[in-house]
Amino acid sequence: MPVFAVGDLYLGKVKKLIPGLNAAFVDVGFEKDAFLHYTDLSPDARSLLKFTQQSIQTTKGNESDFGNSPVEPEIVTTGKINEVLSGKPNILVQILKNQLQPRARD
């Protein structure tokens, strides 16, 4: 089973949007999908999503540079997850917390 650490970056795929929680589950290659709440998104989420999609489509020798990418409008702090991650895109994510362990039963 792969091991991850807080701070690691992964190219994930949005698997399920949960509008009631304003969150999404993202497949980052582990047994359980990562939980991503809207408030954990960067204000530059739209620019990062666009850059990620362009980078995936870029051929070797024609690499992208985020510093030269067009800037998209920042997301609002009170926005909705499905407005930013509609279409279930690939997304660059950073691990902020270790996986929750199941509670021991008495």
N, C-alpha and C positions, 0 to 999 in steps of 0.2 A: 504494500500500500504506500503511495507517495506521501512524503512528509512536507509540510509547509510551515512557514514561520511568519509571525507578525512582521509586516513590512514587505513581504514578497509581492511581486506584481505578476498578474496573469491575464492572458487574453481569454476572456470568458464569453459565453453566449447566453443571452437572456432567455430563460426557459419559461417563466411564468410571471405575469404581472398580477399583483394583488392590490387592486385599487382601494379596497377597504382599509388596508394597512398602509397604503401609499408606499408600497415596496415591491421588490421583485426578487425572484430566485434566479441565480446565475450559475450556470455550469462552468466550473473552473477546472474540471478534470478529476475531482475527488468523488468519493462515495456519496457524499451529501452535497447538495447545491449550496452555494453561499447566499446569505441573506443580504440584500442591499436596500436600505431605507432611503427615501427621497432626500432626507436631510444629510445623508452621507455623500451625495453627489457634489462634485465640484461646481462652483458657479460657472465654470467654463465647460460644462458637460457637453453642450452642443458642439463646440469647437473640437473637443477631444474625440467625440463620436465620429465626426466628419473626418478628422485626421486618421483615426483608426481604420475606417472603411477604405480611405484612399491608400493607406499603407499596405493593407491586405492585398489590394489590387495592383500594387506597384511591382514591376519586374526588377530583378536583380540588376544593379548598376544604375538604377533610376530611383534611388531612395528618396523618401520624403523628409522634409525638415519642418518640424512643428513651428519653429520660429518664422518660417516663410508662409505658413498656412493662413488662409483668410480667417478672420475672427468672426465668430457667430455671436449673436446676442447672449448675454448671461441669462441663466435660468433664475426665476424668482424664487425666493425662499418659501413661499406659500404655494408653490406649484404642485402639479400632480405627476406621479411617476409615469402614467401612460401617455402624458403629453411629451415627455422627453425620450422614453424608451419604446415608443410604438414601433411595431414591426419586429420586435425582439431581435435587436442588432447584436453584433459582436461588440464587446465593451472591455476596455482596459480597467482592471480592478486591482486594488491594493488591499491585502489582508490587514484588518485593523484589530481583530480579536481572535484568540484561539477558539477552536470549535468547542461548543458547549458539551460538557460530559453529562450523560444521563445520571439522574439522582439515584442513589442507593435506596432500596426499599427496606423498611424495617421488617 
